Amino acid sequence: MLVREFDKYILEHSEFADKLPDNALIVMQIEGDEEFNKWAKETGQIASKKDTPIVYVTITELKPVRSRIKKLKLERAA
């Protein structure tokens, strides 16, 4: 979900995308979530190839998550 949100942000803020090195491995970080951040850094370092730049992108503020679903219908399988 973070990657999807990051993609949307990049589409809306192309000037930010210009700062990213070509072929960089983007590692998402969340301000205040040290457990996730540690896991993401370790995973990124394992996944990166030699000479691949790693860029840490820290999310410092998130808007509340809201569903775009207006109505739902529920049916139980017979």
C-alpha positions in Angstrom: 0.0 0.0 0.0 2.9 2.4 0.7 4.3 1.8 -2.7 1.0 2.6 -4.3 0.7 5.8 -2.3 4.3 6.7 -3.2 3.5 6.1 -6.9 0.5 8.5 -6.6 2.6 11.1 -4.9 5.3 10.9 -7.6 2.7 11.4 -10.3 1.4 14.5 -8.5 4.9 15.8 -7.6 7.2 15.2 -10.6 9.9 17.5 -9.2 10.4 14.9 -6.4 10.9 12.1 -8.9 13.6 14.2 -10.6 15.7 13.9 -7.4 15.7 10.1 -7.5 18.7 8.4 -9.2 18.1 6.2 -12.2 17.5 2.6 -11.3 17.5 3.3 -7.6 16.1 0.9 -5.1 13.5 2.8 -3.1 13.1 1.7 0.5 10.1 3.1 2.2 10.4 4.3 5.8 7.7 5.6 8.2 8.6 8.2 10.7 8.2 6.8 14.2 7.9 3.1 13.2 11.3 1.8 14.0 10.4 -1.9 13.7 9.1 -1.5 10.2 12.0 0.8 9.2 14.6 -1.7 10.4 12.9 -4.5 8.5 12.6 -2.4 5.3 16.3 -1.3 5.4 17.5 -4.9 6.0 15.2 -6.2 3.2 16.4 -3.4 0.9 20.0 -4.1 1.5 19.5 -7.8 0.8 17.5 -7.2 -2.4 19.8 -4.5 -3.9 22.3 -5.4 -6.5 25.9 -4.3 -6.4 26.2 -0.7 -7.6 22.5 -0.1 -7.3 21.8 3.1 -5.4 19.5 2.8 -2.4 17.3 5.7 -1.5 15.4 5.9 1.7 12.1 7.7 1.4 10.6 8.6 4.8 6.9 9.3 5.1 6.6 12.0 7.7 2.8 12.5 7.5 -0.1 10.5 6.2 -3.7 11.5 5.6 -6.3 9.3 7.2 -7.1 6.3 5.0 -10.6 6.4 3.5 -12.4 4.0 1.3 -13.7 5.2 -2.0 -16.5 2.6 -1.9 -19.9 4.3 -1.8 -22.1 1.2 -1.3 -21.6 -2.5 -0.8 -23.8 -5.5 -1.4 -23.2 -8.7 0.6 -24.3 -12.2 -0.6 -23.6 -15.4 1.1 -22.7 -18.4 -1.0 -25.3 -21.2 -1.0 
